[in-house]
Amino acid sequence: MSEFGELLRHARSYKGVSLREAERATKINRHHLAALEREEFEELPPLIYARGIVRNYAQYLGLDPVAVLALFEEVHGQRSGGFRVVPAVKPLNIPSHWAPNFAIIAFMVIMSAVIFAWLYSAYFAPEDAPPTEPAGIVGLASPTASPEATPTGTEGGSITIASPTTEPTPTPVPTEPAVVETPTEEPTPTPEPTPVPTTHTFAVTATSSVWVQVTVDGQVVFSDVLPGGATRVFEGEQMYVTAGNAPFIHVAVDGVDQGLLGETWDASRTYP
């Protein structure tokens, strides 16, 4: 017998329980538990269910499920493609090294100045008033005849002097006042409301003792054996649940029962 079977058997002996007591606590057939300790893997169900049995039994014995599962796969001779349970971590905000393009910046500044000058000349600059002609002086007559009198012969030998003729004074033409266009103000855009994140209340209930891992908004908030009849409540925008024995897990979101987590040993689901 290799290290895997000895590890399980010694851990059970240290816990002071028999195979029947372990079967009652884990809901796993004691023949499967004995087959694991004797490393008789041909008596176990298919590999996908056997992994769940190993993980739940290791959790019950107080061992690291990931390390025991890796040792089981090494002894069994079939790898699961590098399966590991790792905690979720937040991405690091690494500043990017960006160098500005000064040619593009200068082009944008020039274009902004040209557009501003065009808008100012089109909407804000007043129009030039047309020149007006000076009004003529009323009451002054311009003489057209010669100042010298033209003698005209009349009877009796008297002389008559002709009076000079005057031209009519031109009437001044009224000028229209210059019209200055008033720029129209553009309406101020209404800011769009910022979306408010939705928070849900999640309730996870176990009908029997089973190992459960709960991840809320990318953070692992629970990873342990949940006793039968116990309920854990979490709050967040999204919850991801995985369990070794999904038919023993009930989930409710905002007070609405979502039913069982699944029908197989290893099942996972995201809520809502």
C-alpha positions as CSV (number, residue, x, y, z in Angstrom):
1,M,0.0,0.0,0.0
2,S,1.4,3.4,-1.0
3,E,1.3,6.7,0.9
4,F,-2.3,7.6,-0.2
5,G,-4.1,4.7,1.5
6,E,-1.9,4.9,4.6
7,L,-2.7,8.7,4.9
8,L,-6.4,8.1,4.8
9,R,-6.3,5.2,7.2
10,H,-4.1,6.9,9.8
11,A,-6.2,10.1,9.5
12,R,-9.4,8.1,10.3
13,S,-7.7,6.3,13.1
14,Y,-6.5,9.6,14.6
15,K,-10.0,11.0,14.3
16,G,-11.2,7.9,16.2
17,V,-14.1,6.9,13.9
18,S,-15.0,3.6,12.1
19,L,-15.9,3.2,8.5
20,R,-19.6,3.0,9.4
21,E,-19.4,6.3,11.4
22,A,-17.6,7.9,8.5
23,E,-20.3,6.6,6.1
24,R,-23.0,8.1,8.4
25,A,-21.2,11.5,8.5
26,T,-20.2,11.9,4.9
27,K,-23.1,10.0,3.2
28,I,-20.5,8.0,1.3
29,N,-20.8,4.2,1.0
30,R,-18.3,2.6,3.4
31,H,-17.2,0.1,0.7
32,H,-16.0,3.1,-1.3
33,L,-14.2,4.5,1.7
34,A,-12.5,1.1,2.4
35,A,-11.6,0.8,-1.3
36,L,-9.8,4.2,-1.1
37,E,-7.9,3.1,2.0
38,R,-6.9,-0.2,0.3
39,E,-6.3,1.6,-3.0
40,E,-8.6,-0.7,-4.9
41,F,-9.7,1.9,-7.4
42,E,-11.5,-0.5,-9.6
43,E,-14.3,-0.7,-7.0
44,L,-14.9,3.0,-7.2
45,P,-17.5,4.7,-9.5
46,P,-16.2,6.6,-12.6
47,L,-13.3,9.0,-12.1
48,I,-15.4,12.2,-12.1
49,Y,-17.4,10.8,-9.1
50,A,-14.4,9.3,-7.5
51,R,-12.8,12.8,-7.3
52,G,-15.8,14.1,-5.4
53,I,-15.6,11.1,-2.9
54,V,-11.9,11.7,-2.3
55,R,-12.4,15.5,-1.8
56,N,-15.4,15.0,0.7
57,Y,-13.6,12.2,2.6
58,A,-10.4,14.3,2.9
59,Q,-12.4,17.3,4.1
60,Y,-14.2,15.1,6.7
61,L,-10.8,13.8,8.0
62,G,-9.4,17.3,8.3
63,L,-6.9,16.9,5.4
64,D,-6.2,19.4,2.6
65,P,-8.7,18.4,-0.2
66,V,-6.4,19.7,-3.0
67,A,-3.3,17.9,-1.8
68,V,-5.2,14.6,-1.2
69,L,-6.8,14.9,-4.6
70,A,-3.5,15.4,-6.3
71,L,-2.0,12.4,-4.5
72,F,-5.0,10.3,-5.5
73,E,-4.6,11.2,-9.2
74,E,-0.8,10.4,-9.0
75,V,-1.5,7.0,-7.5
76,H,-4.5,6.4,-9.8
77,G,-2.4,7.1,-12.8
78,Q,-4.9,9.4,-14.6
79,R,-4.4,13.2,-14.4
80,S,-7.4,15.6,-14.6
81,G,-5.7,18.2,-16.7
82,G,-4.0,20.1,-13.9
83,F,-7.1,20.6,-11.7
84,R,-6.4,23.0,-8.8
85,V,-8.7,25.1,-6.6
86,V,-7.1,28.5,-6.4
87,P,-8.6,31.6,-4.6
88,A,-9.8,34.4,-6.8
89,V,-7.5,37.5,-6.8
90,K,-8.2,41.0,-7.9
91,P,-6.3,42.2,-11.0
92,L,-3.4,44.6,-10.4
93,N,-3.8,48.1,-11.8
94,I,-0.5,48.4,-13.7
95,P,0.0,51.9,-15.2
96,S,0.7,51.8,-19.0
97,H,3.8,53.6,-20.3
98,W,2.2,55.9,-23.0
99,A,4.2,58.5,-24.8
100,P,2.1,61.4,-26.3
101,N,2.5,62.2,-30.0
102,F,3.3,65.9,-30.1
103,A,2.6,66.2,-33.8
104,I,-1.0,65.0,-33.3
105,I,-1.4,67.4,-30.3
106,A,-0.1,70.4,-32.3
107,F,-2.4,69.5,-35.2
108,M,-5.4,69.4,-32.8
109,V,-4.5,72.7,-31.2
110,I,-4.2,74.4,-34.7
111,M,-7.5,72.9,-35.8
112,S,-9.2,74.1,-32.6
113,A,-7.9,77.6,-33.1
114,V,-9.2,77.7,-36.7
115,I,-12.6,76.4,-35.7
116,F,-12.8,79.0,-32.9
117,A,-11.9,81.8,-35.2
118,W,-14.6,80.7,-37.7
119,L,-17.3,80.5,-35.1
120,Y,-16.4,83.9,-33.6
121,S,-16.5,85.6,-37.1
122,A,-19.8,83.9,-37.9
123,Y,-21.7,84.4,-34.7
124,F,-20.0,87.1,-32.5
125,A,-18.4,89.7,-34.9
126,P,-20.8,92.7,-35.6
127,E,-21.6,93.6,-39.3
128,D,-20.2,96.9,-40.7
129,A,-22.9,99.6,-41.3
130,P,-23.1,100.9,-44.9
131,P,-21.8,104.5,-45.3
132,T,-24.4,107.2,-45.5
133,E,-24.4,110.2,-47.8
134,P,-24.3,113.7,-46.2
135,A,-27.6,115.5,-46.3
136,G,-27.8,118.7,-48.4
137,I,-28.1,122.0,-46.8
138,V,-31.7,123.3,-46.9
139,G,-32.4,127.1,-47.6
140,L,-29.3,127.9,-49.7
141,A,-29.7,128.5,-53.4
142,S,-26.9,128.1,-55.9
143,P,-27.0,130.9,-58.5
144,T,-26.9,129.8,-62.1
145,A,-27.1,133.1,-63.8
146,S,-24.3,135.6,-64.2
147,P,-24.1,138.3,-61.6
148,E,-24.1,140.9,-64.2
149,A,-27.6,142.2,-65.2
150,T,-28.7,142.0,-68.7
151,P,-30.2,145.3,-69.8
152,T,-33.5,145.0,-71.5
153,G,-34.9,147.9,-73.5
154,T,-38.4,149.1,-72.6
155,E,-40.5,151.8,-73.5
156,G,-39.8,155.2,-72.0
157,G,-36.0,154.5,-72.0
158,S,-36.0,152.5,-68.6
159,I,-33.6,149.5,-67.9
160,T,-34.9,146.2,-66.2
161,I,-32.4,143.9,-64.4
162,A,-33.3,140.1,-64.5
163,S,-33.1,138.2,-61.2
164,P,-30.9,135.0,-61.0
165,T,-32.7,131.6,-61.1
166,T,-32.1,128.9,-58.3
167,E,-32.1,125.1,-58.5
168,P,-34.2,123.0,-56.0
169,T,-32.4,121.6,-53.0
170,P,-32.2,117.8,-53.0
171,T,-34.1,115.9,-50.3
172,P,-31.8,113.9,-47.9
173,V,-32.3,110.1,-48.1
174,P,-32.8,108.4,-44.7
175,T,-30.3,105.7,-43.8
176,E,-31.4,102.4,-42.2
177,P,-29.7,101.4,-38.9
178,A,-27.2,98.5,-39.0
179,V,-28.7,95.2,-37.8
180,V,-26.4,93.1,-35.5
181,E,-27.2,89.4,-35.2
182,T,-27.3,88.0,-31.7
183,P,-25.7,84.6,-31.3
184,T,-28.0,81.8,-30.2
185,E,-27.1,79.8,-27.1
186,E,-26.8,76.0,-27.5
187,P,-28.8,73.9,-25.0
188,T,-26.9,72.3,-22.2
189,P,-26.9,68.5,-22.5
190,T,-28.6,66.7,-19.7
191,P,-26.1,64.3,-17.9
192,E,-27.1,60.6,-18.0
193,P,-27.8,59.0,-14.7
194,T,-25.1,56.7,-13.3
195,P,-26.3,53.0,-13.2
196,V,-26.6,51.8,-9.6
197,P,-25.2,48.2,-9.0
198,T,-27.9,45.7,-8.0
199,T,-27.2,43.8,-4.7
200,H,-28.9,40.4,-4.1
201,T,-29.3,38.3,-1.0
202,F,-28.2,34.7,-1.4
203,A,-29.1,31.9,1.0
204,V,-27.3,28.5,0.8
205,T,-28.9,25.6,2.8
206,A,-27.5,22.1,3.2
207,T,-29.9,19.1,3.8
208,S,-26.9,17.0,4.9
209,S,-23.2,17.6,5.7
210,V,-21.4,18.5,2.5
211,W,-18.4,20.5,1.4
212,V,-19.3,23.8,-0.3
213,Q,-17.4,26.7,-1.8
214,V,-19.1,30.0,-2.3
215,T,-17.6,32.9,-4.4
216,V,-19.3,36.3,-4.3
217,D,-18.2,39.1,-6.7
218,G,-14.9,37.3,-7.4
219,Q,-14.0,36.7,-3.7
220,V,-14.1,33.3,-2.0
221,V,-16.3,33.9,1.1
222,F,-16.9,30.3,2.3
223,S,-15.0,27.1,1.7
224,D,-15.8,24.5,4.3
225,V,-18.2,21.6,5.3
226,L,-21.7,22.9,5.7
227,P,-23.6,20.8,8.3
228,G,-27.0,19.4,7.5
229,G,-29.8,21.9,8.2
230,A,-27.4,24.8,8.3
231,T,-27.9,28.0,6.2
232,R,-25.4,30.6,5.1
233,V,-26.5,34.0,3.8
234,F,-24.4,36.2,1.6
235,E,-24.9,39.6,-0.2
236,G,-23.5,40.8,-3.5
237,E,-24.2,41.2,-7.2
238,Q,-23.3,37.6,-8.3
239,M,-22.6,34.3,-6.5
240,Y,-20.9,31.2,-7.8
241,V,-21.5,27.9,-5.8
242,T,-19.7,24.5,-6.2
243,A,-20.2,21.5,-4.0
244,G,-19.0,17.9,-3.8
245,N,-22.5,16.6,-3.4
246,A,-24.8,19.0,-5.2
247,P,-28.2,17.2,-4.5
248,F,-27.7,18.2,-0.8
249,I,-27.6,22.0,-1.5
250,H,-30.6,24.3,-1.9
251,V,-30.1,27.9,-3.1
252,A,-32.4,31.0,-2.7
253,V,-32.0,34.4,-4.3
254,D,-33.8,37.4,-2.8
255,G,-36.1,35.0,-0.9
256,V,-37.0,33.0,-4.1
257,D,-36.1,29.3,-4.0
258,Q,-33.8,28.3,-6.9
259,G,-34.0,24.6,-6.2
260,L,-31.1,22.1,-6.0
261,L,-27.6,23.1,-7.0
262,G,-27.4,20.0,-9.3
263,E,-28.1,16.3,-9.7
264,T,-24.5,15.1,-9.8
265,W,-21.6,14.9,-7.3
266,D,-19.6,17.7,-8.7
267,A,-21.9,20.6,-9.8
268,S,-21.5,24.4,-9.9
269,R,-23.8,27.2,-10.8
270,T,-23.8,31.1,-11.0
271,Y,-26.6,33.2,-9.5
272,P,-28.6,35.1,-10.6
